[in-house]
Amino acid sequence: MKAIHPASVAAPGGPYQHGLLVDQPGRWLFISGQVPLAGDGGIPEGISAQTEMVWNQIEAILADGGMGLGHLVKITSFLTRSQDIADYAAIRKHRLGEHRPTSTLLVVSALANPKFLVEVEGIAFAPN
């Protein structure tokens, strides 16, 4: 994969790439939006606990697909409160380390359940 950063576009404003060129054969994994819903139906309180749960779920899905967080090429994150951006971003940064997938962050008015504060979907790629 090759990071794409045209000189005519401002540098990324955070830990992401403007584009990633995938020019090799491999396996793709598309991850549906993960919400902070436990197997028993419980929903943790607060953005930090909800974000940790969502990223745990993403890691589990990646692992079942034979991949890890370093295989993510695209992340879309949805938050319901702009004041949660910093807390969400700190956990995301901790989880991803130096890995920089393409990324979009949206603040939306609501998710499927009013108790959900965060949802994250992703696309991962592993070369053959």
Secondary structure as the mmCIF struct_conf table of DSSP 4:
data_model
#
loop_
_struct_conf.conf_type_id
_struct_conf.id
_struct_conf.beg_label_comp_id
_struct_conf.beg_label_asym_id
_struct_conf.beg_label_seq_id
_struct_conf.end_label_comp_id
_struct_conf.end_label_asym_id
_struct_conf.end_label_seq_id
STRN STRN1 LYS A 2 ILE A 4
TURN_TY1_P TURN_TY1_P1 ALA A 7 SER A 8
BEND BEND1 VAL A 9 VAL A 9
HELX_LH_PP_P HELX_LH_PP_P1 ALA A 10 PRO A 12
BEND BEND2 GLY A 13 TYR A 16
STRN STRN2 GLN A 17 GLN A 17
BEND BEND3 HIS A 18 HIS A 18
STRN STRN3 GLY A 19 LEU A 21
BEND BEND4 GLN A 24 GLN A 24
STRN STRN4 GLY A 26 GLN A 34
BEND BEND5 PRO A 36 PRO A 36
TURN_TY1_P TURN_TY1_P2 GLY A 39 ASP A 40
BEND BEND6 GLY A 41 GLY A 41
BEND BEND7 GLU A 45 GLY A 46
HELX_RH_AL_P HELX_RH_AL_P1 ILE A 47 ASP A 64
TURN_TY1_P TURN_TY1_P3 GLY A 65 GLY A 66
HELX_RH_3T_P HELX_RH_3T_P1 LEU A 69 HIS A 71
STRN STRN5 LEU A 72 LEU A 79
BEND BEND8 THR A 80 THR A 80
HELX_RH_3T_P HELX_RH_3T_P2 SER A 82 ASP A 84
HELX_RH_AL_P HELX_RH_AL_P2 ILE A 85 LEU A 96
TURN_TY1_P TURN_TY1_P4 GLY A 97 GLU A 98
STRN STRN6 THR A 102 VAL A 107
BEND BEND9 SER A 109 SER A 109
BEND BEND10 ALA A 112 ASN A 113
TURN_TY1_P TURN_TY1_P5 PRO A 114 LYS A 115
STRN STRN7 VAL A 118 PRO A 127
#
